[in-house]
Amino acid sequence: MGLSLRRCGGRGQGLWRTTGECAPCALLSGQPLESGGTVTAASPDASPAPAQGAQGGAPDETPDRAPATRVQLLLAIPALVVGAVSALILFALDELSEWLEGLIWHTLPEATGLDPSNGFFIFTVLTLTGIAVGLVVWQLPGHGGRDSATTELIAPPLPLRSLPTLALVATLGLAGGVSLGPENPIIAINAGLMAAVVGRMFTRVPVQLTVMMAAAGTVGALFGTPVAAALVLTGIVAAFPRGGALWDRLFLPLVAAGAGSVTMRFLAHPTFELPLPAYDTIAPIDLLSGAGIAVAAAAFGVLCVVLFRALHRFFHGFGNPLVYITLGGVALGLLGALGGEITLFKGLAQMGELITNAGEYSGLQLLSIFGVKLLALAVAGASGFRGGHIFPAVFLGVAFGMYANVLVPAIPLTLAVGAGVLGMVLAIARDGWIALFVATLVTGSVVALPLLCIAILPAWLLVSRAPEMVVAEVPDTNRVLNPFRRRAAA
């Protein structure tokens, strides 16, 4: 039976074509695993092929059925391994980037007497980071993998030769203070590595299933809970019309997610929860204020997306990655010098600092921090740095919610922050489940959850027809240092 499945990236980013009954999502679509079909990656412009019957004629009318329990249990073994190893790789990348960050931002200033909060120091570090990342993308094998601006959170696996340089540029960006998170690179690294290794050790495990398990294990480790992976993958597996109940199709990815989150809990304690005041009483006006903050935050998120898309065309018009990534580093350095250390990095530690020192920030200062970080996210995402958008979007939502609370003190801080995170993540990630999950995680308030579920509805109407924070890939000229050639050709 032939199958073509378009997922996970949308817009052609995540298209796999499968031949034979062992499809990339054989378990998800209910096909028997024992048939031993083959899996190949399809070109982005390939069109879906209709499912054929057993004799190659009419479409298959086999009723929907869940994968066999025996198959699920057997594949739970590689799922556990994939989830645990994905968490270990994430932990290693985090530790390496934190060590390098400490070397750059603490050890070096202490040894030289420099002030790491000085604008010139910030500008210099980010400019040098841009040069270093640009050189890797331009000259080293693998070229740092795909441009993160052109991929969804889950994309087809990269070849092994691309993974070392992707890990290198992601580490440089995280340590150098670039306003991007680790989620896209680490999922790509784990998916590519697991697809290669599992493909050799467990030859009957479909490649797309391996990618989904690696992504689930990584997301579970990133957020410290498999619930995050369930929400990320629900939309993906629900798109398949066959394969039993939703939880039949989620079973193996959730095994990997559980293994990843438990492994990371043993190694570290990832958390998004902030030290916010308890929110245990809902006032009628909170319905209006929560929805208003979420919509306003989503509007600024859409603005960030529009800027990102325009800046991507501008930066990549220079053709050579050394040129445009260095320019991105220069721009980030200027923004960092303007906004200070609080506007650097992925934003996880910085949003905790914002809340802890909330009384020290005026409304104007919060608005300035928010504006600088929003521009930094757009520039970093557009100029060729490798990284994800969710972490800095959460920081932006926290800063916006704090500003709303300063502007109207009657709005509870916890509700304001939750609604700000909800609207911003919704606009940047275009995923309502993730937005609700992260907003609830940040506030730590179950009481606020019903309000957030209501607030997301008008915010979704705003963002649903807005452009997405994903663009088409622009081939690099690589060896031509002519910033006008590509633009003239266009």
DAPEMO-V934299 format. One line per field, one symbol per residue. ss: DSSP state (H for helix, E for strand, L for the rest). phi: phi as a letter, one per 20 degrees, with the letter a starting at -180 (. if undefined). burial: 1 if it has 16 or more other C-alpha atoms within 10 Angstrom, else 0. A space follows every 10 residues. Layout:
ss=???
phi=???
burial=???
This chain:
ss=LLEEEELLLL LLLLEEEEEL LLLLLHHHHL LLHHHLLEEE ELLLLLLLLL LLLLLLLLLL LLLLLLLLHH HHHHHHHHHH HHHHHHHHHH HHHHHHHHHH HHHHHHHHHH HHLLLLLLHH HHHHHHHHHH HHHHHHHHHL LLLLLLLHHH LLLLLLLLLH HHHHHHHHHH HHHHHHLLLL ELHHHHHHHH HHHHHHHHHH HLLLLLHHHH HHHHHHHHHH HHHLLHHHHH HHHHHHHHLL LLLLLHHHHH HHHHHHHHHH HHHHHHHLLL LLLLLLLLLL LLLHHHHHHH HHHHHHHHHH HHHHHHHHHH HHHHHHLLLL HHHHHHHHHH HHHHHHHHHL HHHLLLLHHH HHHHHHLHHH LLHHHHHHHH HHHHHHHHHH HHLLLLLELH HHHHHHHHHH HHHHHHHLLL LLHHHHHHHH HHHHHHHHHL LHHHHHHHHH HHHLLLLLHH HHHHHHHHHH HHHLLLLLLL LLLLLLLLLL LLLLHHHHHL
phi=.ecccdrdem lnfceddccn fefgcgffdn effffmfdcc eeffefefef fdffdndfgf dgffbeffgf fgffffffff fffffffffg ffffffffff ffffecffff fdmedfefgf fgffffffff ffffffffde gnlmmffffd cffdcgfefg fefgffffff fffffenfec eeffffffff fffffffffe ecfeefffff fffffffffg ffembfggfg ffegfffffe fconfgfffe gfgfffffff ffgfffebcf bdfdfeffdc ceegffffff ffffffffff ffgffffgff ffffffffne ffffffffff ffffffffen ffeemfofff fffgffdgfe deffffffff ffffffffff feeoferddf gfffggffff fffffffcgf fggfffffff fgffffffel bfffffffff fffmdfffgg ffffffffff gfefdefeeb cffdfeemdd ecfdffffff
burial=1111111110 1111111110 1111111111 1110011110 0100000000 1000000000 0000111000 0100110111 1111111111 1011011101 1001100010 0000010010 1111111111 1111111100 0111111111 1111111100 0111111111 1111111111 1111111111 1111110100 0001111111 1111111111 1111111111 1111011101 0111001111 1111111111 1111000000 0111010010 0000011011 1111111111 1111111110 1110111111 1111111111 1111111111 1111111101 1101100000 1010011111 1111111111 1111111111 1111111111 1111110000 1111111111 1111111111 1111111111 1111101110 1100110011 0110011111 1000011100 0010010000
